Amino acid sequence: MNEARKKLIAGNWKMNGNRELLDVFAQQLNVPENVDVLLCVPAPYLALASNAKFKVGAQDCSAHEKGAHTGDVSVAMLQDMSVGYVILGHSERRQDHSECNDTVAAKVAQVMHSNITPILCVGEPLEVREAGDVFSYVQAQIDAVLSACDETFFDKVVIAYEPIWAIGTGKTATPEQAQEVHHFIRSYLVQKSPLAQKMRILYGGSMNASNAEKLLAQADIDGGLIGGASLKVDDFNIICQAAS
Ligand code: PGA
């Protein structure tokens, strides 16, 4: 485990939760001192979620600065609500909203010079894994973003490796499978900048109260992006504890 990289446990509520659940988390979440804990809530709850206990993140933002983009939320608006993080390029956005690598890159570039930390999601579908092409697929996702950003990328971005076949399916990558890709991502980025040694690379995909400890013990796994298990405070507390 690398002591220089503080673990980050990020809940991704997706389009779930409500005011009541937010209150439950505000009251019952236990945040270990040596772990950063973040909840990425749906946009309408961002202002309500502001809390001294945990950090608050959004699940997407616009690639545009402002203007005629009905329904979209800008980086400046997130900053106005003191949002600290934003998930970008989640596979569900790539799929449901046809976000391609270039769109994701434009979004990351938009966030880059704000005080918000982008969490860039990458990860392969099952057929890519079965064809043995995981590294080149993930590399292409990262390259698109790198080409839209300057050196700040290495200082600022958190990467989340989320194999699509493991998201919401109950099929977790084994700790070894996850570590293999995390190690690839880090080595690839370190070749470009030594700053990448300090970047946090999260694992996401059916991380839960029972498998978190083994995943988080891997050398290049610096935290988790957690969907389903972030909706139950008891399970989420166990995962936060496993990171401490
Ligand atoms: P999951 O979702 O934990 O429910 O698999 C993870 C994610 O999509 O970020």
Boltz pocket constraint, residues with backbone or C-beta under 6 A from the ligand:
constraints:
  - pocket:
      binder: B
      contacts: [[A, 12], [A, 162], [A, 166], [A, 167], [A, 168], [A, 169], [A, 170], [A, 204], [A, 205], [A, 206], [A, 207], [A, 225], [A, 226], [A, 227], [A, 228], [A, 229]]
      max_distance: 6.0
